[in-house]
Amino acid sequence: MLESVRMSHQLAHKSVKCLNEAGYQAIEILQNSSWDERTRVLTKGRYSHYRDKTATALGDLADFMNDKYGKYGFFDCCVIHEYSDDKGPAPRQ
């Protein structure tokens, strides 16, 4: 999602690092975050040009992933998980 706008590698790296530190690779955490919280995280990562639009898109993404994949839908660096039980996903081996 951050790649859809022109930015330096350093800015993209810092923004993604802040998103990960906030735990937003877990859909449940992202979905439970407010628009203001997502905006603050993006600002911390110095991602300010399209910050508002991206904060909205992240919330929409969380809703989509939850609707499509359920309570334990996680996305993190394109790692695919299988569901082991109701405790959450187990990494695919």
Secondary structure by P-SEA (a helix, b strand, c coil): ccccccccaaaaaaaaaaaaaaccccaaaaaaccaaaaaaaaaaaccccaaaaaaaaaaaaaaaaaaaccccccccccbbbbbcccccccccc
